[in-house]
Amino acid sequence: MLNEIIMVEQTLVLIKPDGLKKFLTGNVLTKLSAAQLMIIGAKVVRVDENLAREHYRHLSDKPFFEGLVKYITGDIHGEEYHRILAFVYRGDEAISKVREISGATNPEEANPASIRGAYGRITTKGVYENVVHSSGSPEEAEREIKLWLQPREIVYRIYPVKETDGGLVWARPNT
C-alpha cells in the first residue's frame, strides 16, 4: 500500500464586487462546497485603496494595476459594491481544489463549469470580471489570509499569534 501524504492547507477566497453585484454568493459557495473543505473564517470587508494595493502588490508594475485596484475596491461597480466577502477554507489540498473550481483568471479561457467560466466576463473596457480570487500557493495564502483577516476571525490557529494589549495579532508580519 502506498503511503499517501495529505497536504492540509488553507486558502483565501474572495468573492469580488462583481460577484456581489450579480448576487452570485450562493452560487459560488455551492460550487466551492464540491471541494469538501471547511470554512474556518469569513467576513465582509469594505476594501480601501491601501488594502487593494497591498493585495495586488505583486502586480504593481503591470499596466493594468490601477484597473485592478478600482475593480477590487468596487469603484467601477458603484458605492454599494465597495465590499467583498472573504473566506478562509481549510482541508486536504485546499489550494489546488479551490483553484480548479474557480477556473482560469481569464473568464474566456476558464472551464465553463468553473466559477469564472460560468459567471465571469471581460468588459468592453477590457476588465476581467472574474467573480472570485483564490490563493495560488501556501506562501500566497498565508500572506493574503494575514492581510484580510485577524487571528480572532479564524476558528483555528493556522499561523503563530501573539497576545498584545489589543488582543491577538499575527506573530510574524505578512510574508
N, C-alpha and C positions, 0 to 999 in steps of 0.2 A: 504494500500500500504506500502510495506517495505521501510524503509529509507536505501538507499544503500550508503555506504561510498566508494567513489572512491579514490584510492591512486595514486596521481600524483607523479611519481618518475622519476629519471634519472638513466641511467646506462651507463657504459663504454663498448664499443665493440671494440676489436682489431682484425683486420684481420692480421694474423701472417705471417711470411715469407713463409711458405709452401703454404698458400693461394695465396700469390702474385706470387710465382714461378709457380703455376699451372694456373695462370690467372683466378682466381675464384672471383675476386672482384664483378663483375656484378652479378654473380650467388648468392653470399652471400647477396648483397644488395636487390636483387629481393626477396629472401626468407624472409629477415627481413622486407620487406615492408608489408608482410601479417599481421604484428603486428599493423599496422596503428599508428605508433609513429612518432614523429617529430625529425629530426636530428637538433640539436642545436649547434653542434661543430664537426669539422673534421679537421684532418691534417695528413700528412705523417711524420713519426718520424724515424730517424736513432737511433736505440737502442744501447746504450753503455752498458758496463758491470754494471756500477753503477745503471742505471735505471732498468736493468733486475733484479739485486739482490734486489733492493728495491721493485719492483713489486711482486716478489715471496718470500719476506722475511718470510712470514708465513710458508713456506715450507723449510726453510734453514737447518733444522735438518734432512731432508729426504735424503736417499741415492741417489735419482735421481735429487737433487737440481742442481748440476753442469751441468747436461744434459739439464735441463730446461733453464738455463742461456745461454748455447750455442745455444739452439733451438730458443729462442725469439730474441737473438741478430742477428740471421741469420748465425752464424758461421758454421753451418752444411749444409747450402744451397748455400754458395758461396758469394763472395764480393758484387755482385749486389743485394743480398737479405738481406742486413743488414738494413732492414727497415720494418715498419709495417704501417698500416692505423689505426688511432684511431678515433672513433666516439663517440659522446655523443647523446644518444637517450632519449627523454622525452615524458611522457604520462601516461595514466592510467595503473597501474600495469606493468610498463615497464620492471622491473627486471624479473618477472616470465614469461612474454610473450617472452622476448628475450632468456631466458634460455631454454624454451621449443623449440623454433625454432632452437637454437644452438644444442641441444641434449646432451646426456651424454658425459662426458670428454673422456671416452674410446670409440673410434670410433666403436669398435666391439659390444659395448653394446648400442650404440645410435640408436634411431629410424631411419630406412633407409631413411625416408623423411626429417630428420633433416639435418642441415648443416654438422655436424660431421659424421652422418651416411652415407650421400651421398658422401662426399668428403674427409673424414679423413681416416687415415690408421695408422697402427703400423708398424714401420720399422723393418727390420731384427735385428737391434741393440736394439729393444725394445722402441724406441722413439715414443711417441704418437704425430703424426702429426694431430692435430685436428682442424686446419684451423682458428679457432676463439677463443677468450676469451670473456666472458661476466661476469659482476659483479654478485655476489651471494646474496648480501644484501644491504640495503640502506647505512649502515656504510662502507661496502667494496666499494660501488660505489663512495661515497664521497672521500675516501682515494685515490682510483685509478684515478678518474677524476682530482683531485688536483695534482696528480703525473704526469699525461700525458699531461694535458692542462693548460694553464694560463687563468685567467678570461677574458682577451680581446679576446680569441679564442672561447668563448661561447657566443651566442647571447642573452641569458637570464641570469639574476643574480640568480643563483641557490643556491649559498652559499655566506656568507658575504665576502666582499672585503674591502680593504683599499687603499687609494691613497698614493703613495710614489714618490720620485723623479724619479724613474724608471718606473712609471705608476702604474696600478692596480696590486695588489697581493692578494692572499688569506688572509683573516683576521685572520684565525686560521691555525696553522700548520696542515699538514696531520695527520689524526687520525689513 
